[in-house]
């Protein structure tokens, strides 16, 4: 307290409040540590009861089957060799090897500017996560390039995350796209380091075509089938999930873009030779998302040797494998409509979006990265850092009313500390791009789409084993910005001044 007639010592006052907040945070951490998140839990965006679900549908890749770290290296190397051998790129790019720690899913790539970046739910670029080649682009250059840090809607990718119709952005939502992002960055890096003039749009198209050819030409499929134990992560829990649903009388179907022999070999490995007995309908090479929209393509039946038959399909029979087709014909032949159906997939656009928006199915997203991120979020270092970061942010919000020079110097120090802590929290997950789900302060564009198109999400199908078949998932009611939070659950420094307090100041 200052003596009558003297100015208060604002510097001392602010640092005392800082130390009080620090003590409050330290006292709060143990209670948070006693209530950690379960990496095997299922999280809900929308209320849904499994008792209403009679039919379960599944994608194949990264839903029923998971792959080892070797697969992305295989895709990267094969696409890199295609660039050299078929697109006549310099042989020197062969020196670049796949780095599994470089990229994360959900990033956007500016095709014309050849930069990879992370964008939040409001179309703002997270500064410090913009990469040209393998080097970060300075914030000042990014702001000059985009006349700020906002990307206008007309420049964003189309509904399925693709760059088309004049859009300059491509969003990488597929787990298989991690090698593609890394290869793009490596080739960009080579051209930049060697002062080679090139057209970024051509580079993007060539890399995209090479990655596509790894799949279409069967390079990936043949490699996995030849050494299945190396590439597929064996998990008997997949069979346990399917057996549990079958035991409770649930109908099941599989719709995948992968070819028949590839799926059969993988499912035989992880589930057993009798895997088809568990499914009422099996559809391969479905060409999702076209499968959900194109009404013209008929189903074709395949015999045991993989030969396509010419029979007109009047019924989808159990034990048979069908190719192509479309969802409208599927619904007509099965009668499986509406909220009785729950479909699981890993690609938010190709697997889930149309089913939610057009057909009223319930959807479950498989997000393998979720388990590792939750394990990081459960560490004491992360909890201490994040709790103090949020407390410090609340302190800055409260104390910004003090506009004198001395106070502003203190607040600048706090802002500097906050910026450094944000960078630290980013590096907990990925040194270049941070968490899949958050930017510094906002949800990512990826999470925004996940929240819109998935009723529930989880790290793997095995999470279903922790719940009975009549369990109801309830989304947590988090307070909106204009709603009153539960004060008892938040430290004092989180409190935003009420209206009368702000007026008094």
Secondary structure, 3 states (H helix, E strand, C coil): CCCCCCCCCHHHHHHHHHHHHHHHHHHHHHHHHCCCCCCCCCEECCCEEHHHCCEEEECCECCCEEECCHHHHHHHHHHHHHHHHCCCCCHHHHHCCCCCCCCCCCCEEECCCCEEECEECCCEECCCCCEECCEECCHHHHHHHHCCCECCHHHCCCCCCCCCCCCCEEECCCCCHHHHHHHHHHHHHHHHHCCCCCCHHHHHHHHHHHHHHHHHCCHHHHHHHHCHHHHEECCHHHHHHHHHHHHCCCEEEEECCCCHHHHHHHHHHHCCCCHHHHCCEEEECCCCCHHHCCCCCCEEEECCCCCECCCCCCCCCCCCEEEECCHHHHHHHHCCCHHHEEEEECCHHHHHHHHHHHHCCEEEEECCHHHHHHHHHCCHHHHHHHHHHHHHHHHHHHHCCCCCHHHHHHHHHHHHHHHHHHHHHHHHHCCCCCCCCECCCCEEHHHHHHHHHCCEEECCHHHHHHCCCCCEECCCCCCCCCCCCCHHHCCHHHCCCCHHHHHHC
